[in-house]
Amino acid sequence: MSVPRQPTKVGTLYIVGAPAGDPEDITPRALRILGEVVLVVADDVDHAQRLLAAHGLSTPLLASTNADLPPSALDDGDVAVLLEGWSPAPTGPGFQLVRAAIERGFAVVPVPGPCLPLTALVVSGLPADGFVFLGELPRESASRRDLMASVAIARRTLVALGSPHALPELLADLCGVLGDRPLVVVTASERATGVAWRGTLGDAPEDALAESGSELCVLVIGGAREPVERWDEERLQAEVQRRLEQGLSAREIGRALPAESGWPRRAIYRLAVQGAAVPPGVEPG
């Protein structure tokens, strides 16, 4: 008795790296693939359309969030998922499409291209042998501070995305939780891509990047410093109180201060809880 043959898989899913800014930064191989596939899937269809048009391509486009995007699209031919340079990997629906293609036995092939966060890390001059990529920072201040507190003691370089128009709020939250650290800001637009600011979190401009033309910017932030000599309790209490007055929670302070002060997280948290219950100007007992 013969065993029925499984149907031959038709399509290949290509993960194509494309530039965040200048369309000319795309690779020749990526252009060839984008011109040969039957469908291009992109998070930002308008941006993808401009990229294809700049190179004379008219391949059909579909938003990654489109409900009509089943893995069966690969039954009709090759499909490309476009990474538009802001992230090193597909997220959301694009990631789910990759997983579904793998599970159904389709080939998934990378087509490497420019990745702005990695480029920004290289040109920042900060340590690049290990880093933490945080993606786009949350829009809500509380969520943003909580995320920063979770990586405050990491000694690896931090890489994140943010809106140039929201930099005042972003920088205030980052500096409040992380303290003053090295900062390099890299922007990308169709006009220009490169370092827009190099300095520290505490002295970065509040609005100088708002007119950069970049939809996002990459923030490359120095990691936590090596442990220093342990602070005396009076200095620690003063710093805990200062951060409480900035609106940080006891949990955030307990995460952010250990590497800087030399005190264990639990002890700092207890001081912060006590300080939060004491009226301003009164030293906690």
C-alpha positions in Angstrom: 0.0 0.0 0.0 1.5 3.3 -1.1 1.7 6.3 1.2 0.1 9.5 -0.2 2.7 12.0 -1.1 2.6 15.3 0.8 2.0 18.3 -1.5 5.2 20.1 -2.5 5.5 23.5 -0.8 5.4 26.2 -3.4 6.5 29.4 -1.8 9.4 30.8 0.2 9.0 33.4 2.9 11.8 36.0 2.6 12.6 38.3 5.5 14.0 41.4 3.7 16.0 44.1 5.5 15.2 47.5 4.1 16.4 51.0 5.1 14.7 53.2 7.7 15.7 56.3 5.8 17.3 56.8 2.4 15.9 54.3 -0.2 19.4 54.0 -1.7 20.6 52.1 1.4 18.8 49.0 0.3 21.0 46.1 -1.1 20.8 44.8 -4.7 19.8 41.3 -3.5 16.9 42.8 -1.5 15.7 44.7 -4.6 15.8 41.6 -6.7 13.8 39.6 -4.2 11.2 42.4 -3.8 10.8 42.4 -7.6 10.4 38.7 -7.9 8.0 37.8 -5.1 4.2 37.8 -5.6 3.5 39.8 -2.5 5.3 42.1 0.0 4.0 42.3 3.5 4.9 45.4 5.5 4.0 47.1 8.8 4.0 50.5 7.2 2.5 50.2 3.7 3.0 53.9 2.8 6.7 53.7 3.6 7.0 50.4 1.7 5.2 51.9 -1.3 7.6 54.8 -1.4 10.6 52.4 -1.2 9.3 50.3 -4.1 8.3 53.2 -6.2 11.8 54.8 -5.7 13.2 51.7 -7.4 10.6 51.3 -10.1 8.9 48.2 -8.5 5.2 47.6 -8.5 4.9 44.3 -6.5 1.5 44.1 -4.6 1.6 45.2 -1.0 -0.3 44.1 2.0 -0.3 45.4 5.6 1.0 42.9 8.1 -2.2 43.6 10.2 -4.5 42.6 7.3 -6.9 39.9 8.3 -6.6 38.4 4.8 -2.9 37.4 5.4 -3.0 33.6 6.0 0.1 31.4 5.6 -1.6 29.9 2.6 -0.6 33.0 0.6 2.7 31.1 0.2 0.8 28.4 -1.8 0.7 30.9 -4.7 4.4 31.8 -4.7 7.1 33.6 -2.8 6.3 36.3 -0.2 8.5 38.9 1.4 8.2 40.4 4.9 9.7 43.8 4.8 11.8 44.9 7.8 12.0 48.7 7.5 15.2 49.2 9.3 13.9 50.1 12.8 14.0 46.7 14.2 16.4 43.7 13.9 13.5 41.2 13.7 9.8 41.1 12.7 7.3 41.7 15.5 3.6 41.3 15.9 1.8 39.9 12.8 5.0 39.6 10.9 6.5 37.4 13.6 3.4 35.3 13.6 3.6 34.8 9.9 7.2 33.6 10.2 6.1 31.1 12.9 3.2 29.9 10.8 5.3 29.4 7.7 7.9 27.3 9.7 5.1 25.2 11.2 3.7 24.5 7.7 7.0 23.5 6.3 7.7 26.5 4.1 11.3 27.7 3.7 12.1 31.0 5.5 15.1 32.8 4.1 16.8 35.9 5.5 17.9 38.7 3.2 20.1 40.8 5.4 19.9 44.6 5.1 20.5 47.8 7.0 19.3 47.8 10.7 19.4 51.3 12.2 19.6 50.2 15.9 22.7 48.2 15.2 24.2 50.9 13.0 23.5 53.4 15.8 25.2 51.2 18.3 28.3 50.9 16.2 28.6 54.7 15.6 27.8 55.5 19.2 31.3 54.6 20.4 29.7 52.8 23.4 30.5 49.1 24.2 28.9 46.9 21.5 30.0 43.5 22.7 26.8 43.1 24.6 23.6 45.3 24.5 19.9 45.2 25.4 17.5 46.2 22.6 14.3 47.6 24.2 12.3 48.3 21.1 10.0 51.4 21.0 9.6 52.9 24.4 6.1 52.9 25.9 4.1 56.1 25.4 2.9 56.1 29.0 5.4 57.7 31.5 4.7 55.1 34.2 5.3 52.2 31.9 8.4 53.8 30.5 9.9 54.3 34.0 9.0 50.8 35.0 10.8 49.4 31.9 13.9 51.6 32.6 13.9 50.5 36.2 14.0 46.8 35.1 17.3 47.4 33.2 18.8 50.0 35.5 21.5 47.7 36.9 22.4 46.2 33.5 26.0 47.0 32.6 25.3 46.4 28.9 24.6 49.3 26.5 20.9 50.0 26.1 19.3 50.6 22.7 15.8 51.9 22.4 13.5 53.7 19.9 11.5 56.9 20.6 9.7 59.8 18.9 11.8 62.9 18.4 8.7 64.9 19.3 8.4 63.2 22.7 12.1 63.6 23.7 11.6 66.0 26.6 9.3 63.5 28.4 11.5 60.5 27.4 14.7 62.1 28.6 13.2 63.2 31.8 12.0 59.7 32.6 15.3 58.1 31.5 17.5 60.4 33.5 15.3 60.2 36.5 15.5 56.4 36.7 18.9 55.7 35.2 20.8 58.8 36.3 23.0 60.9 34.0 24.6 58.5 31.5 26.2 58.7 28.0 23.6 59.2 25.3 23.9 59.1 21.5 20.8 59.9 19.4 20.7 58.7 15.8 17.9 59.8 13.4 17.0 58.6 9.9 14.9 60.1 7.2 14.9 60.2 3.4 16.9 63.4 3.6 19.7 62.3 6.0 20.7 59.6 8.4 23.3 59.9 11.1 24.2 61.0 14.7 22.0 63.9 15.7 23.2 64.3 19.3 26.1 63.0 21.4 26.4 63.8 25.1 24.6 62.7 28.2 21.0 62.1 29.3 21.2 65.2 31.6 22.3 67.7 29.0 20.5 66.4 25.8 18.4 69.0 23.9 14.7 69.0 24.6 13.4 70.0 21.1 16.4 70.2 18.7 15.5 67.0 17.1 11.7 67.6 16.5 12.4 68.9 13.0 14.7 66.2 12.0 12.2 64.6 9.7 12.7 61.2 11.3 9.6 59.3 12.4 11.6 57.7 15.2 15.1 58.1 16.6 17.4 55.5 18.1 18.6 56.2 21.7 21.9 54.5 22.6 22.5 54.7 26.4 25.5 53.7 28.4 25.1 50.8 30.7 25.3 50.9 34.5 28.7 51.8 35.9 30.9 49.5 37.8 30.1 49.2 41.5 31.4 52.2 43.5 32.3 52.6 47.1 29.2 52.1 49.3 27.4 55.4 50.2 26.8 56.3 53.8 23.2 56.0 54.9 22.6 59.8 55.0 23.5 60.2 51.4 21.4 57.2 50.4 18.4 58.6 52.3 18.8 62.0 50.6 19.0 60.4 47.1 16.0 58.1 47.8 14.0 61.2 48.9 15.0 63.1 45.8 13.8 60.4 43.5 10.5 60.0 45.5 9.9 63.7 45.0 10.5 63.2 41.2 7.6 60.8 41.3 9.4 57.5 41.1 8.0 54.5 43.0 9.8 52.6 45.8 10.1 49.7 43.4 11.7 51.8 40.7 14.1 53.3 43.2 14.9 49.9 44.6 15.9 48.7 41.1 17.8 51.8 40.0 20.1 52.6 42.9 21.9 49.4 43.9 24.7 49.7 41.2 25.2 53.4 41.9 25.1 53.3 45.7 26.5 49.9 46.6 23.5 49.1 48.8 21.3 46.0 48.3 18.0 46.4 46.5 15.9 45.3 49.5 17.5 47.9 51.8 16.9 50.7 49.3 13.3 49.5 48.8 12.7 49.7 52.6 14.1 53.2 52.8 11.9 54.3 49.8 8.8 52.8 51.4 9.5 54.6 54.7 10.4 57.9 52.8 7.1 57.7 50.9 5.2 57.7 54.1 7.0 60.8 55.6 6.0 64.4 54.7 8.5 66.3 52.5 11.3 67.8 54.4 11.1 65.3 57.3 13.9 62.8 57.4 12.6 59.2 57.6 13.3 57.3 60.7 
